[in-house]
Each structure stands twice: as structure tokens, then as C-alpha cells.
Amino acid sequence: MKSNGYDYAALLLRLALGAMFLAHGLLKFVVFGLPGTAGFFESVGFPGWTAYLVSPAEVLAGVALLVGFQTRWVALAGIPILLGSLAVHAGSGWLFSNPNGGWEYPLFLVIVAGAVALLGGGRIAVTKPAAA
């Protein structure tokens, strides 16, 4: 079967979201370290222990999305993490260039994750869509 624009659109969105999750998850491990990430989480009102769940979840979600494994479920599972980020930035104004970042980028990521959850991974993925 020939691939269509839908499959390429699903691939592009999935790769973009996967790369973002992987980059942000690795940042927490490699740059800030889990104790530093836990401290940041506490400073913005989240329990510090959640950093030890969120960081590996972001890395695993990123890898799963990049290869197209269970794309719909992974995107859905990532939405609460993205909503947490949105909550952190909600009081900082619209633009991400504002001090402490704005809320437009986290909101955009929530929308992209929702779109990926609705689209699925397409045929260019490890987990193939169900036959219609």
C-alpha cells in the first residue's frame, strides 16, 4: 500500500513530540541531575519525588514516540506531564521569552500530544494502525 500525506503528517508530529520529550527528559538527567530536578519541582510546588517519575517517563515517551510504539497511548500518557509544565508557566504570561517562560509553548505541546493521540503513529511506525 502506498503511504499518503496522513502517514507523513503523523510521522512528523510524532517525531517532533518524541524529540521534545527525549530532550527534556535527558536534560533532567544529564544537566540538572535528578536531585536538582527534584529541587526545582519543589520550588514550583510539586513534590520533589515526582521528578524521579517524570524524568524517566519523558525519556521513555520520547523513545517510544520516535520509533512509533503505542503512539496513541504514549501521547495520552504524556499529557499530564505537559499539563504540569503548563501549570508552572501559567502565571508568567503568554510568551516563553518572558521571565520564567510563558505558557504558549507548554499549551502548544498539550495540543500536539492530543493531535498525536488522535492520529496515532500512522503506517511509518513500529506499532501499525488497526485495519479499518
C-alpha positions as CSV (number, residue, x, y, z in Angstrom):
1,M,0.0,0.0,0.0
2,K,1.2,3.5,-0.9
3,S,1.8,5.9,2.0
4,N,-0.2,9.1,1.9
5,G,0.1,12.6,3.4
6,Y,-1.6,11.4,6.6
7,D,1.2,9.0,7.3
8,Y,3.8,11.6,6.8
9,A,1.9,14.1,8.9
10,A,1.6,11.5,11.7
11,L,5.3,10.8,11.4
12,L,6.4,14.5,11.6
13,L,4.2,15.3,14.6
14,R,5.3,12.1,16.3
15,L,9.0,12.7,15.7
16,A,8.7,16.3,16.9
17,L,6.9,15.4,20.1
18,G,9.2,12.5,20.7
19,A,12.4,14.6,20.2
20,M,11.0,17.2,22.7
21,F,10.2,14.6,25.3
22,L,13.6,12.9,24.9
23,A,15.5,16.2,25.1
24,H,13.6,17.4,28.1
25,G,13.9,14.1,29.9
26,L,17.7,13.8,29.2
27,L,18.1,17.4,30.3
28,K,16.8,16.5,33.7
29,F,19.2,13.5,34.0
30,V,22.4,14.9,32.3
31,V,22.4,18.7,33.0
32,F,20.4,19.2,36.2
33,G,20.6,15.7,37.7
34,L,17.6,14.1,39.4
35,P,18.3,15.8,42.8
36,G,18.5,19.2,41.1
37,T,15.3,18.5,39.1
38,A,13.6,17.4,42.4
39,G,14.6,20.7,43.9
40,F,13.2,22.6,41.0
41,F,9.9,20.7,41.2
42,E,9.7,21.5,44.9
43,S,10.4,25.2,44.2
44,V,7.4,25.4,41.9
45,G,5.0,23.5,44.2
46,F,5.3,19.9,43.1
47,P,6.5,17.1,45.4
48,G,10.2,16.5,44.7
49,W,9.8,12.8,44.3
50,T,7.7,13.3,41.2
51,A,10.9,14.3,39.4
52,Y,12.0,10.7,39.8
53,L,8.9,9.6,37.8
54,V,8.6,12.4,35.3
55,S,12.2,12.3,34.1
56,P,12.3,8.6,33.1
57,A,8.8,8.9,31.8
58,E,9.8,11.7,29.4
59,V,12.8,9.7,28.2
60,L,10.8,6.6,27.6
61,A,7.9,8.5,26.0
62,G,10.4,10.2,23.7
63,V,11.9,6.9,22.6
64,A,8.5,5.3,22.1
65,L,7.3,8.2,20.0
66,L,10.4,8.3,17.9
67,V,10.0,4.7,16.9
68,G,6.2,4.8,16.8
69,F,5.5,2.3,19.6
70,Q,1.9,2.5,21.0
71,T,1.8,6.2,19.9
72,R,-1.7,7.0,20.9
73,W,-1.3,5.7,24.5
74,V,2.2,7.3,24.9
75,A,0.9,10.7,23.7
76,L,-2.1,10.4,26.1
77,A,0.2,9.4,29.0
78,G,2.4,12.4,28.3
79,I,-0.4,15.0,28.5
80,P,-0.5,15.1,32.4
81,I,3.3,15.8,32.3
82,L,2.7,18.6,29.8
83,L,-0.2,20.0,31.9
84,G,2.2,20.1,34.9
85,S,4.6,22.2,32.8
86,L,1.7,24.4,31.7
87,A,0.7,24.9,35.3
88,V,4.3,26.0,36.2
89,H,4.3,28.6,33.4
90,A,0.7,29.7,33.6
91,G,1.4,32.8,35.7
92,S,4.2,34.0,33.5
93,G,2.3,35.5,30.7
94,W,1.9,34.4,27.1
95,L,5.4,34.4,25.6
96,F,8.0,31.9,26.5
97,S,10.6,34.7,26.4
98,N,9.0,36.2,29.5
99,P,10.8,35.8,32.8
100,N,10.2,32.2,33.9
101,G,8.8,31.4,30.5
102,G,5.3,31.8,29.2
103,W,2.5,29.3,28.8
104,E,2.2,29.3,25.0
105,Y,4.8,26.5,24.4
106,P,3.5,24.1,27.0
107,L,0.0,24.7,25.8
108,F,1.1,24.0,22.2
109,L,2.7,20.8,23.3
110,V,-0.5,19.7,25.0
111,I,-2.3,20.3,21.7
112,V,0.3,18.4,19.7
113,A,0.1,15.5,22.1
114,G,-3.6,15.5,21.7
115,A,-3.2,15.5,17.9
116,V,-0.7,12.6,18.0
117,A,-3.1,10.7,20.3
118,L,-5.9,11.2,17.8
119,L,-3.8,10.5,14.7
120,G,-1.7,7.6,16.0
121,G,1.6,6.7,14.6
122,G,0.5,6.0,11.1
123,R,2.0,3.2,8.9
124,I,5.5,4.5,9.4
125,A,5.8,3.2,12.9
126,V,6.7,0.1,14.9
127,T,3.1,-0.4,16.0
128,K,0.9,-0.4,12.9
129,P,-2.6,1.1,12.9
130,A,-5.5,-1.3,13.2
131,A,-7.1,-2.2,9.9
132,A,-10.2,-0.2,9.1
